[in-house]
Amino acid sequence: MTTSVMPRPRPALTAAHAVALTLLRDGYTQRTITARTSIEPTDLYRLAALHHITAPHGTVEGHNCHEARDEEPCTQCTHAHGRAHAREYAQRRRTVGALPRALRPRGRQVRRAVR
Protein backbone atom coordinates (compact mmCIF):
# COMPACT_ATOMS: atom_id res chain seq x y z
CA MET A 1 0.00 0.00 0.00
CA THR A 2 1.49 3.31 -1.07
CA THR A 3 0.76 6.59 0.63
CA SER A 4 0.88 9.86 -1.21
CA VAL A 5 3.56 12.35 -0.22
CA MET A 6 1.60 15.18 -1.76
CA PRO A 7 -1.04 16.66 0.56
CA ARG A 8 -4.61 16.44 -0.58
CA PRO A 9 -6.02 19.73 -1.76
CA ARG A 10 -8.82 21.16 0.31
CA PRO A 11 -12.20 21.40 -1.37
CA ALA A 12 -12.95 24.81 -2.84
CA LEU A 13 -15.11 27.03 -0.68
CA THR A 14 -18.25 28.72 -1.88
CA ALA A 15 -19.07 32.24 -0.72
CA ALA A 16 -21.57 30.86 1.83
CA HIS A 17 -18.95 28.47 3.22
CA ALA A 18 -16.38 31.26 3.57
CA VAL A 19 -18.88 33.53 5.31
CA ALA A 20 -19.95 30.72 7.65
CA LEU A 21 -16.35 29.94 8.63
CA THR A 22 -15.62 33.62 9.22
CA LEU A 23 -18.71 33.97 11.41
CA LEU A 24 -17.72 30.84 13.34
CA ARG A 25 -14.22 32.19 13.94
CA ASP A 26 -15.66 35.55 15.06
CA GLY A 27 -17.79 33.89 17.75
CA TYR A 28 -21.28 33.82 16.29
CA THR A 29 -23.60 31.03 17.44
CA GLN A 30 -24.40 28.01 15.32
CA ARG A 31 -28.03 29.11 15.08
CA THR A 32 -27.08 32.54 13.73
CA ILE A 33 -24.63 31.08 11.22
CA THR A 34 -27.22 28.60 9.94
CA ALA A 35 -29.83 31.35 9.63
CA ARG A 36 -27.50 33.63 7.67
CA THR A 37 -25.82 31.11 5.39
CA SER A 38 -28.16 28.06 5.26
CA ILE A 39 -25.24 25.72 6.02
CA GLU A 40 -26.06 22.68 8.13
CA PRO A 41 -24.18 22.39 11.44
CA THR A 42 -22.57 19.06 10.49
CA ASP A 43 -21.18 20.60 7.31
CA LEU A 44 -20.05 23.69 9.19
CA TYR A 45 -17.93 21.80 11.71
CA ARG A 46 -16.57 19.42 9.07
CA LEU A 47 -15.43 22.40 6.98
CA ALA A 48 -13.97 24.08 10.06
CA ALA A 49 -11.91 20.98 10.81
CA LEU A 50 -10.69 20.74 7.19
CA HIS A 51 -9.63 24.39 7.07
CA HIS A 52 -8.25 24.56 10.63
CA ILE A 53 -10.79 27.15 11.78
CA THR A 54 -11.82 27.13 15.43
CA ALA A 55 -14.52 28.91 17.33
CA PRO A 56 -13.56 30.83 20.48
CA HIS A 57 -12.81 28.60 23.45
CA GLY A 58 -15.43 28.52 26.17
CA THR A 59 -18.35 28.29 23.74
CA VAL A 60 -20.57 25.44 22.62
CA GLU A 61 -19.32 25.99 19.09
CA GLY A 62 -15.75 25.64 20.36
CA HIS A 63 -16.69 22.29 21.90
CA ASN A 64 -18.21 21.15 18.61
CA CYS A 65 -15.02 22.17 16.77
CA HIS A 66 -13.00 20.00 19.15
CA GLU A 67 -15.33 17.07 18.49
CA ALA A 68 -15.13 17.56 14.71
CA ARG A 69 -11.34 17.30 14.93
CA ASP A 70 -11.62 14.15 17.09
CA GLU A 71 -9.71 15.68 19.97
CA GLU A 72 -10.40 16.05 23.66
CA PRO A 73 -12.24 19.34 24.37
CA CYS A 74 -10.50 21.88 26.58
CA THR A 75 -11.88 22.61 30.05
CA GLN A 76 -13.51 25.89 29.02
CA CYS A 77 -15.35 24.29 26.11
CA THR A 78 -16.46 21.34 28.23
CA HIS A 79 -18.01 23.68 30.79
CA ALA A 80 -19.79 25.66 28.07
CA HIS A 81 -21.18 22.47 26.55
CA GLY A 82 -22.39 21.33 29.98
CA ARG A 83 -24.13 24.66 30.61
CA ALA A 84 -25.85 24.52 27.23
CA HIS A 85 -26.96 20.93 27.84
CA ALA A 86 -28.36 21.88 31.27
CA ARG A 87 -30.18 24.89 29.78
CA GLU A 88 -31.72 22.70 27.06
CA TYR A 89 -32.82 20.14 29.67
CA ALA A 90 -34.38 22.88 31.82
CA GLN A 91 -36.32 24.28 28.87
CA ARG A 92 -37.62 20.83 28.02
CA ARG A 93 -38.59 20.26 31.65
CA ARG A 94 -40.55 23.53 31.79
CA THR A 95 -42.54 22.76 28.67
CA VAL A 96 -44.26 19.70 30.21
CA GLY A 97 -46.48 22.02 32.24
CA ALA A 98 -47.42 23.89 29.10
CA LEU A 99 -48.85 20.76 27.50
CA PRO A 100 -52.63 20.37 27.26
CA ARG A 101 -54.06 18.13 29.99
CA ALA A 102 -54.77 15.34 27.52
CA LEU A 103 -51.07 15.11 26.63
CA ARG A 104 -49.63 15.37 30.15
CA PRO A 105 -48.20 12.26 31.78
CA ARG A 106 -50.72 10.47 33.95
CA GLY A 107 -50.30 9.81 37.61
CA ARG A 108 -50.05 11.88 40.72
CA GLN A 109 -48.15 15.04 39.83
CA VAL A 110 -48.99 17.11 42.95
CA ARG A 111 -46.27 17.56 45.51
CA ARG A 112 -47.27 17.26 49.11
CA ALA A 113 -45.69 19.20 51.90
CA VAL A 114 -43.79 17.08 54.39
CA ARG A 115 -45.20 17.44 57.89
Backbone torsions as a table, in degrees:
resi	resn	phi	psi	omega
1	MET	NA	127.5	-177.1
2	THR	-106.7	135.7	176.5
3	THR	-105.2	146.4	-178.0
4	SER	-80.2	136.4	177.1
5	VAL	-82.1	-27.6	-179.7
6	MET	-76.4	132.5	178.0
7	PRO	-70.1	148.3	178.3
8	ARG	-72.7	137.6	178.3
9	PRO	-72.6	144.4	177.4
10	ARG	-73.5	148.5	177.7
11	PRO	-65.0	146.7	-179.9
12	ALA	-66.6	141.4	-179.7
13	LEU	-91.9	142.2	170.6
14	THR	-86.2	173.0	179.2
15	ALA	-63.5	-39.0	179.8
16	ALA	-65.5	-39.1	178.3
17	HIS	-64.6	-44.3	-179.0
18	ALA	-63.7	-41.3	178.1
19	VAL	-65.3	-42.4	-179.2
20	ALA	-63.1	-42.3	179.2
21	LEU	-67.6	-36.2	177.0
22	THR	-66.1	-43.3	178.1
23	LEU	-64.2	-38.4	177.8
24	LEU	-63.2	-45.4	179.6
25	ARG	-64.2	-33.5	-178.2
26	ASP	-81.0	-4.0	173.3
27	GLY	99.4	13.2	176.7
28	TYR	-73.3	155.0	-179.2
29	THR	-77.9	159.5	179.5
30	GLN	-59.0	-39.7	-179.2
31	ARG	-63.0	-42.7	179.2
32	THR	-66.5	-42.3	-179.3
33	ILE	-63.6	-43.5	178.9
34	THR	-64.6	-38.9	179.5
35	ALA	-66.6	-37.0	-177.0
36	ARG	-82.0	-32.1	-172.6
37	THR	-117.6	-9.2	-179.0
38	SER	60.9	31.5	177.6
39	ILE	-101.0	129.8	-179.5
40	GLU	-66.0	147.6	-179.0
41	PRO	-58.8	-37.5	179.7
42	THR	-63.8	-40.8	177.4
43	ASP	-67.4	-37.5	-178.6
44	LEU	-61.1	-48.8	-176.8
45	TYR	-74.4	-29.7	175.1
46	ARG	-65.9	-44.7	177.4
47	LEU	-64.1	-39.4	179.5
48	ALA	-62.8	-39.3	178.6
49	ALA	-68.6	-39.7	179.8
50	LEU	-65.4	-35.8	-175.0
51	HIS	-102.2	11.1	176.6
52	HIS	56.9	43.1	176.1
53	ILE	-103.5	134.8	177.1
54	THR	-125.4	150.1	173.4
55	ALA	-82.5	162.6	178.6
56	PRO	-58.8	142.7	178.3
57	HIS	-69.1	149.8	-179.1
58	GLY	89.0	14.4	177.7
59	THR	-123.9	161.6	176.9
60	VAL	-63.7	-38.1	178.9
61	GLU	-64.3	-36.3	175.9
62	GLY	-62.9	-39.2	177.4
63	HIS	-63.9	-42.7	179.5
64	ASN	-66.4	-32.0	175.8
65	CYS	-66.5	-40.5	176.6
66	HIS	-60.3	-44.9	-179.4
67	GLU	-65.3	-36.4	179.6
68	ALA	-66.1	-30.0	178.5
69	ARG	-89.2	4.1	-179.2
70	ASP	56.3	46.4	177.0
71	GLU	-126.8	162.6	-179.8
72	GLU	-71.9	127.3	179.8
73	PRO	-65.7	148.9	177.2
74	CYS	-72.3	168.3	-176.1
75	THR	-62.4	-42.1	-179.3
76	GLN	-61.7	-44.0	-178.5
77	CYS	-69.4	-34.9	178.1
78	THR	-64.7	-41.9	178.5
79	HIS	-65.1	-41.0	179.3
80	ALA	-64.1	-41.0	178.8
81	HIS	-64.6	-40.5	177.8
82	GLY	-63.8	-41.2	177.5
83	ARG	-63.9	-42.3	179.9
84	ALA	-65.2	-40.2	178.8
85	HIS	-64.6	-41.7	179.0
86	ALA	-65.7	-39.1	178.6
87	ARG	-64.3	-42.9	178.8
88	GLU	-62.9	-41.8	179.0
89	TYR	-64.5	-40.6	179.6
90	ALA	-66.1	-38.3	178.3
91	GLN	-66.4	-39.4	178.2
92	ARG	-65.4	-39.5	-178.3
93	ARG	-66.5	-38.0	179.7
94	ARG	-69.4	-27.3	-174.6
95	THR	-77.2	-12.6	178.8
96	VAL	-65.1	-37.5	178.6
97	GLY	-69.1	-22.1	-179.9
98	ALA	-83.0	-7.8	179.6
99	LEU	-69.8	149.9	173.0
100	PRO	-62.2	153.6	-177.0
101	ARG	-55.8	-35.0	-177.9
102	ALA	-65.8	-26.3	-177.3
103	LEU	-98.1	-6.5	-178.8
104	ARG	-71.9	150.9	176.7
105	PRO	-62.5	143.0	-178.4
106	ARG	-86.4	159.6	-179.7
107	GLY	118.4	175.3	-177.5
108	ARG	-75.4	116.5	-177.9
109	GLN	-108.8	-4.2	-175.9
110	VAL	-85.0	133.5	176.3
111	ARG	-87.5	139.9	177.7
112	ARG	-106.3	145.4	177.1
113	ALA	-74.3	140.2	178.1
114	VAL	-83.6	127.6	-179.1
115	ARG	-114.9	NA	NA
